[in-house]
Amino acid sequence: MRERLTVAKTMPEDAAKAALAGRVWRPDVNGPSVVAIRGGNVVDITATVATMRDLCERPDAAKITREALGESIGTLDAMLLNTPEATRDPKQPWLLAPADLQAVKAAGVTFARSMLERVIEEQAKGAPEKALAIRGQVEKLLGGDLRKLKPGSAQALALKQTLIEQGAWSQYLEVGIGEDAEIFTKAQPMSAVGHGMEAGLHPRSTWNNPEPEVVLVVSSKGTIVGATLGNDVNLRDFEGRSALLLSKAKDNNASAAIGPFVRFFDQGFSLDTVRRMDVHLTVTGDDGFEMTGTSSMTEIARDPADLVGELIGKTHQYPDGAVLYLGTMFAPTKDRGAKGQGFTHKVGDVVTIHAPALGALVNRMVHADKAQPWTFGTGDLMRNLARRGVLS
């Protein structure tokens, strides 16, 4: 990290009131623990809830996070210092992504602005130099303020028919303003990286970007129990060449970042807080490049609760629950190199995603084949917890 991770820069503005839980790797037990963040202390509550999945299934998750007896295993400041790979002492604890057994899912094309960029990617066939001209054509064709268009409404379906007749319909418009949302698998359970860790880009990608998002935490019953932040790292060139390359564009080693902690809903933090939230992005590069942006949840086309309703229900069950990226309105167009080619990452970029009620998620970008490999899976977790005697 270019700057030291600190408690002040990591925690929510009202951290003293927040029920915050996460995960920490403990070298002394050779495995992860569920922890509660209480002030500046990190408290291991694995004896009460063996996994984050178990905590998220409890109707009193916020109360457990605040009150469950546990073992103090160090200060948050020390763990933040020890989390980045470059400065890590492998004998001391470090932070992990605050999700374990949950499915890692994402909703796509949920904001009008990012929907336009997906259409542009499709038309550009993965070539960034074509984007500028195509952007003007697409905006002229669609016209109007698509933020006011409710997906699946009579007005949206009428626009769809008009665009079909003009030969201008797109698969991205289908999920952006059509009846059905795009819900896809972002990554496998246990594979996400957390705050302060390296995030991965496919080494063959030449056009890519961060996607700053709110991530909802959902129980197996479909109850939204809390939220955190996420970076849905995206390869614009891969997906632009073919939508069938979505899995390669989205699911690479270290390409799903989640953190810093799950904030559970309570009297002071609710889904309505999420609906009003602004998510801020800063990218700083070793080359001196800096880019900022803001994604306002007030502009989301589909309500977060509706997206969860499409994620889980009678046609889709997740017995271990899920975390759901809600999508972003932020699709960077600021030129980094040649005019008209827009933004793409360079190795070493530091991406900071921040929301006052959730804190900050910071990751340094590397090629996915250079990021720390994912080697600790579900089987390893179960065997580790069994040896520690915390499974019930």
MOQUI-V126687 format. One line per field, one symbol per residue. ss: DSSP state (H for helix, E for strand, L for the rest). phi: phi as a letter, one per 20 degrees, with the letter a starting at -180 (. if undefined). burial: 1 if it has 24 or more other ideal C-beta (glycine too) atoms within 12 Angstrom, else 0. Layout:
BEGIN
ss->???
phi->???
burial->???
END
This chain:
BEGIN
ss->LLLLLLHHHHLLLLHHHLLEEEEEEELLLLEEEEEEEELLEEEELLLLLLLHHHHHHLLLHHHHHHHLLLEEEEEHHHHHHHHLHHHLLLLLLEEELLLLLLEEEEEELLLHHHHHHHHHHHHHLLLHHHHHHHHHHHHHHHLLLHHHLLLLLHHHHHHHHHHHHLLLLLHHHHHHHLLLLEEEEEELLLLLELLLLEEEELLLLLLEELLEEEEEEELLLLLEEEEEEEEELEEHHHHHHLHHHHHHHHLLLLLEEEEEEEEELELLELHHHHHLLEEEEEEELLLLLEEEEEEEHHHLLLLHHHHHHHHLLLLLLLLLLEEEELLLLLLLLLLLLLLLLLLLLLLLLEEEEEELLLEEEEEEEEELLLLLLLLLLHHHHHHHHHHHLLLL
phi->.fcffcffeeeffdgfeeedcbccedgfdlaececdecmedddfdffecfcfgfffeefdgfffgecgfadfdpefgffffefggfdfefedfbfcfebceffddbddldcfffffffffgffflndffeffffgffffffflmdffeeegnfffffffgfffffemdfcfffgefcffdfeccefaegnefddfnefdddffefdbbafcfbededcffeneedrbbdbdegcdffffffaffegfffddcgmeddcqfbedefbfdbbfffffefdddccccdfenfbccacdeffeffdfgfffffefcrfebdcfdmbdcfenceecfcffdcfgnemebfcgogddddcbgecncdcbdecfgfdfgfecddffffffffffemdec
burial->10001110111100100111111111000011111111000111111111111111110011011101011011010111111110010000111111111111111111111111111111110101011001100100110001001011000100110010000011111111110011111111111111111111110011111111111111110111111111111111111110101101111111111111111111001010111011111111000000101111101111111111111100000101111111111111100100001111111111111110111111111111001101010000100110010100
END
